[in-house]
Amino acid sequence: MQMSKTTSLMLGIGGDSGTGKSTLVGGIYRIFGAEKITNINLDDYHTFDRAQRKIYGLTALHPAANNMALMGKHAGQLKNGEKIIKPVYDHSTGTFADPEEVEPRSIVIIGGLFPFFTQELRDVFDLKVYLDPDEELKRNWKIQRDAGKRGYTIEQVRKEIEARQEDIRRHIDPQKEYADIIVRFYSPDGPSPGQDNAHLNVRLFLSRDLPRTGLDELLKEAMGRKTRRAVRLVDEDYYGSPFHTLEIDGSIHPQTAAGIEQKIWSHLLSPMRSIQDLGAEQFGSFAEGETSRHSDPLALVQLLLIYYLLKAREARQTTSRDGVAGIKEE
């Protein structure tokens, strides 16, 4: 997949801390390869380190604790094919490391707490994705990550979650209004300490402003009677906004999921068709402690996001060509 620096695919992934942003990005790495991806974590744009935030009484989810102006500037430069010198925040110490030089590759992923907070940021993306898992599920994921990988105690994580609730409500959750796709994982049986994360249900809320992609027809091709029970397209409102909704059951049979994956591959742009025979282990993987596991619903979500990302770029390029043609005709 060869692209010039000025034609990077721009993907924004937003959501609260612990919502699975890194897991989602991991599948995109496995599909495309690390050499084709530039991944920007917006945590690097914190204004203060952990100790300073404590002194000032700010959480990392408050806009004042983040350099929004620099985020917007760097996102625009990457979109234009320019290198940037970006800050680096070290979660293991809560302090800043040395800045690093970054250049845009075929795909630029910008993810974190504030990717859609300003118009300047929103305008750079070909596709905007917001992760909004079930609240209890999100809490469990954050506790597992922060206690397991970032050196916090479980009690410290729980206190931090409570301290952040007001900032989540005021500054993070409202960004879902600007998303093209909202991804919501949830337990089929309600909150459960023993829930199997490999078999979570998922809803994809697809904005009606998304370019028409033929997804309805694609799924109809893939769906027999059994498939329709496992994957469903319906229309419904979400937080007062109209969405097309794709529902995937956590109990979907692996053979059914594989059939849908093949149909999606067959509809992707020609540069992607060369990798349509990737095995299931290439995406849909997630970490559970020291173990790597596979989830068919997660694999379908990762593949569908790539599908929409490429289709969004295709639609934008078509619009651009039509606009140029119109100017010439005048």
C-alpha positions in Angstrom: 0.0 0.0 0.0 2.0 2.9 -1.3 1.0 6.5 -0.4 2.7 9.8 -0.4 3.2 11.7 2.8 0.4 14.1 1.8 -2.2 11.3 1.4 -2.0 9.7 4.8 -5.3 8.1 6.0 -6.2 10.1 9.2 -8.0 8.1 11.9 -9.1 9.6 15.2 -10.0 7.3 18.1 -11.4 8.9 21.2 -12.9 7.8 24.5 -12.4 7.8 28.3 -9.3 6.2 29.9 -9.5 2.4 29.8 -12.1 2.1 27.0 -9.9 -0.2 24.8 -8.3 2.3 22.4 -5.0 0.6 22.4 -6.6 -2.8 21.8 -8.5 -1.4 18.9 -5.3 0.1 17.4 -3.5 -3.2 17.9 -5.6 -4.9 15.3 -4.9 -2.2 12.8 -1.2 -2.7 13.4 -1.5 -6.4 12.7 -3.4 -5.8 9.5 -1.3 -3.1 7.9 2.1 -3.5 9.7 3.9 -1.1 12.0 6.0 0.3 9.1 2.8 1.9 7.6 1.4 3.5 10.7 2.2 6.6 12.7 0.4 6.4 16.1 0.0 9.5 18.2 -1.1 9.1 21.9 -2.6 12.4 23.0 -1.6 11.7 26.6 1.8 13.0 25.4 0.2 16.5 25.2 -0.5 16.7 29.0 0.5 20.2 30.2 1.5 19.0 33.6 3.1 15.9 35.0 1.3 13.7 37.6 2.7 15.5 40.6 1.8 18.9 39.2 -1.7 17.9 38.4 -2.1 16.7 42.0 -0.8 20.1 43.3 -3.2 22.0 41.0 -6.2 19.8 41.7 -6.6 18.8 38.1 -7.2 15.5 36.5 -5.8 14.5 33.1 -9.3 14.7 31.7 -9.5 18.5 32.2 -8.8 20.7 29.1 -6.5 22.9 31.2 -4.2 19.9 31.8 -3.7 19.4 28.1 -2.0 21.5 25.4 -4.9 21.7 22.9 -3.2 24.2 20.7 -0.2 22.0 20.1 -2.4 19.0 19.5 -4.2 20.9 16.7 -1.0 22.2 15.2 0.7 18.9 15.1 -2.4 17.0 13.7 -2.6 19.5 10.9 1.1 19.2 10.1 0.9 15.4 10.0 -2.1 15.7 7.7 0.0 17.9 5.4 2.8 15.4 5.3 5.1 17.3 7.7 7.4 16.0 10.4 6.7 17.1 14.0 8.7 17.2 17.2 6.3 16.0 19.9 6.4 15.7 23.7 6.5 12.3 25.3 4.7 11.4 28.6 5.8 8.4 30.5 2.9 6.7 32.3 5.2 4.5 34.3 6.7 7.5 36.1 4.1 10.2 35.5 6.7 12.5 34.1 7.9 13.7 30.7 10.7 12.0 28.7 12.7 13.6 25.9 10.7 14.9 22.9 10.8 12.8 19.7 10.6 13.4 16.0 7.7 11.8 14.2 6.8 11.7 10.5 3.5 10.7 8.9 3.2 7.3 7.3 0.5 5.7 5.2 -1.9 5.8 8.2 -1.9 8.3 11.0 -3.8 7.3 14.1 -4.4 10.0 16.7 -6.0 8.6 19.8 -6.7 9.7 23.4 -9.0 11.7 25.6 -9.4 14.8 23.4 -9.1 14.0 19.6 -12.5 15.7 18.8 -12.4 18.5 21.4 -11.7 21.3 18.9 -12.8 22.0 15.4 -9.2 22.2 14.4 -8.7 18.6 15.5 -11.9 17.3 14.1 -11.2 18.7 10.7 -8.1 16.6 10.1 -9.7 13.1 10.3 -11.1 10.9 7.5 -12.9 8.9 10.2 -13.7 9.7 13.8 -14.3 6.8 16.2 -15.4 7.0 19.8 -15.2 4.1 22.2 -18.1 4.0 24.7 -18.2 0.6 26.5 -20.7 -0.3 29.2 -19.7 1.6 32.3 -19.1 -1.4 34.5 -17.0 -3.0 31.8 -15.0 0.1 31.4 -14.2 0.3 35.1 -13.0 -3.3 35.1 -10.8 -2.7 32.1 -9.2 0.4 33.7 -8.6 -1.4 37.0 -7.0 -4.3 35.2 -4.7 -2.0 33.1 -3.7 0.5 35.7 -3.1 -2.0 38.5 -1.5 -4.5 36.1 0.7 -2.2 34.0 0.9 1.3 35.5 1.9 0.6 39.0 -1.3 1.7 40.8 -3.1 -0.3 43.5 -6.7 -1.3 42.9 -7.9 1.1 45.5 -5.9 4.0 43.9 -7.6 3.3 40.6 -11.0 3.2 42.1 -10.5 6.6 43.8 -9.1 8.0 40.6 -12.2 6.8 38.6 -14.5 8.6 41.1 -12.4 11.8 41.0 -12.7 11.9 37.2 -16.4 11.5 36.8 -17.3 15.2 36.6 -14.6 15.8 34.0 -15.7 12.8 32.0 -19.3 14.2 32.0 -18.2 17.7 31.1 -15.3 17.3 28.7 -14.9 13.7 27.4 -18.4 12.2 26.8 -19.7 15.3 24.8 -17.1 14.5 22.1 -19.1 11.5 21.0 -21.5 14.0 19.3 -18.8 14.5 16.7 -18.0 10.8 16.1 -18.7 9.1 12.8 -18.8 5.7 14.6 -19.5 5.0 18.3 -18.4 1.5 19.4 -20.1 0.1 22.5 -19.0 -3.3 23.9 -21.3 -4.7 26.6 -22.0 -7.9 28.4 -24.8 -10.0 27.1 -25.8 -10.9 30.6 -25.3 -7.6 32.3 -22.4 -6.7 34.7 -20.6 -9.9 35.8 -17.1 -10.2 37.5 -16.6 -13.4 35.5 -17.6 -12.0 32.1 -15.7 -13.6 29.2 -14.2 -10.6 27.3 -13.8 -12.8 24.2 -17.6 -13.0 23.8 -18.9 -9.5 24.5 -21.8 -8.1 22.5 -21.0 -4.9 20.5 -23.1 -2.2 18.9 -21.7 0.1 16.3 -23.6 3.4 16.0 -23.0 4.6 12.4 -23.6 8.3 11.8 -26.0 8.9 8.9 -23.5 11.5 7.7 -21.0 8.7 6.8 -20.6 8.2 3.1 -22.8 5.5 1.7 -20.6 2.4 1.5 -22.9 -0.5 0.5 -22.6 -2.0 4.0 -26.3 -3.0 4.0 -26.0 -4.9 0.7 -22.7 -6.4 1.8 -24.2 -7.8 5.0 -27.2 -9.1 3.1 -24.9 -11.0 0.8 -23.1 -12.5 3.8 -26.2 -13.2 5.9 -28.1 -16.5 5.9 -30.8 -17.1 8.5 -28.3 -17.9 11.3 -26.1 -14.9 10.5 -29.0 -12.5 10.8 -29.5 -13.6 14.4 -25.9 -12.8 15.1 -25.4 -9.6 13.1 -28.3 -7.1 12.7 -28.6 -3.6 11.1 -31.3 -1.4 12.7 -32.0 2.3 12.9 -32.2 4.0 16.3 -31.3 7.1 18.2 -28.3 7.4 20.5 -28.0 10.3 22.9 -30.7 12.0 20.8 -29.0 11.7 17.4 -30.1 9.3 14.6 -27.8 6.4 13.8 -27.7 3.3 11.8 -26.9 0.6 14.3 -25.0 -2.6 13.7 -25.3 -5.2 16.4 -22.9 -8.1 16.7 -23.6 -10.9 19.2 -20.7 -12.1 21.4 -21.8 -15.7 20.7 -21.4 -15.4 16.9 -20.0 -18.6 15.5 -16.4 -18.3 14.3 -17.4 -19.7 10.8 -20.1 -17.1 10.5 -17.7 -14.3 11.5 -15.1 -15.6 9.0 -17.7 -15.5 6.2 -18.6 -11.9 7.0 -14.9 -11.0 7.1 -14.4 -12.4 3.7 -17.3 -10.4 2.3 -15.9 -7.2 3.8 -12.4 -7.9 2.3 -14.0 -8.5 -1.1 -15.5 -4.9 -1.0 -12.4 -3.1 0.1 -10.3 -1.0 -2.2 -7.9 -2.9 -4.4 -4.7 -2.1 -2.4 -6.3 -4.0 0.5 -7.2 -7.1 -1.4 -3.7 -8.5 -1.3 -4.0 -9.1 2.5 -7.5 -10.5 2.5 -6.2 -14.0 3.4 -4.8 -12.9 6.8 -5.5 -15.5 9.4 -7.8 -14.7 12.4 -4.7 -14.4 14.6 -3.8 -11.2 12.7 -6.6 -9.2 14.3 -9.2 -9.6 17.0 -6.5 -10.2 19.6 -6.6 -8.7 23.1 -4.5 -9.1 26.2 -5.9 -10.6 29.3 -3.1 -10.5 31.9 -0.1 -12.2 30.4 -2.3 -14.1 27.9 -3.3 -13.1 24.4 -6.9 -14.1 23.4 -9.1 -13.8 20.3 -12.5 -12.2 20.0 -14.6 -12.5 16.8 -16.7 -9.5 17.6 -13.5 -7.4 18.1 -12.1 -8.7 14.9 -15.2 -7.6 13.0 -15.1 -4.2 14.6 -11.5 -3.7 13.6 -12.2 -4.8 10.1 -15.3 -2.6 9.7 -13.4 0.5 11.0 -10.8 -0.1 8.3 -13.6 -0.6 5.7 -15.1 2.8 6.7 -11.8 4.5 6.9 -10.9 3.5 3.3 -14.4 4.3 2.0 -14.4 7.7 3.7 -11.1 8.6 2.0 -12.5 7.2 -1.3 -15.5 9.5 -1.0 -13.4 12.5 -0.1 -11.1 12.0 -3.1 -14.1 11.6 -5.4 -15.6 14.9 -4.1 -12.3 16.6 -4.6 -11.9 15.3 -8.2 -15.5 16.4 -9.0 -14.8 19.9 -7.5 -11.7 20.3 -9.6 -13.6 19.1 -12.7 -16.3 21.6 -12.0 -13.8 24.5 -11.8 -12.2 23.5 -15.1 -15.6 23.4 -16.9 -16.3 27.0 -15.8 
